[in-house]
Amino acid sequence: MFSNYLIGLREGLEASLVVCILIAYLVKTDRKDALKPIWIGIGIAIAIAMGFGCALEFGSQELTFEAQEALGGSLSVVAVVLVTWMVFWMRRTARHLKSELHGKLDAALAMGTGALVATAFLAVGREGLETALFVWASVHAASDGTPRPLVGVALGLATAVVLGWLFYRGALKINLAKFFTWTGGMLVVVAAGVLAYGFHDLQEANWIPGIRDLAFDISDTIEPDSWYGTLLKGVFNFQPDPTVVQVTVWLLYLVPTLAVFLAPVGFASGKGKVKAPHDQGTQPSKAPQA
């Protein structure tokens, strides 16, 4: 449940911040007439994301067992790829998100209503589709038949909406860089479990051999039905009897991805690089008059 709460919180807050930035900019520039197209675009994005999630859930139920496992495994891999790209992208662009959105919104205002709808739809729709896919993959990996994963997602989204509203009202200050770094790191751990279980599904579908080759089996020590087994399963998608393929995939993804993600930003971009004044959020100082 916690892993799904984290997904809902992070993705929901990202979308909420996007919405707040768009609306605040229109209000401050006295363009309240453009709010309706923005809300229409947001509504369409939410509807498509929910429809996509329902299509994944109900469409997969009509398939054979092997087809369900093949679909679940394949989409889990796709979801992990998208989420990994998303956490790295947000870590790199969080501090410049406002100026980037303002530029897109200025261009949309010049083009008309349709462009405004498209801007809001694209800004929110990407997060919505990513959330639907990753949540479906995570719930599929949990596969315990309870509604707790969806409850966790709903609570995460509700928290994100409240935080977004407080941020818009100026009652809450968020260090976006730190927030997305910490939650991104935790999400990488969750994604590693989803990826490992996705490969287990592909083994169940006979796409990958080795379903009977267990890396270890500690089911007697950590019972899957116990409270701690359920907790490990819900947070990390932990399995007490993983295959060799699962453990290998988990390690090959988690260790390098987490190491690169948590490395200082200057490590990748060069510590001696001087940032432009607009990147620092300050204006260049004027030269002293002679």
Order of alpha helices (4+ residues) and beta strands (2+ residues): alpha-alpha-alpha-alpha-alpha-alpha-alpha-alpha-alpha-alpha-alpha
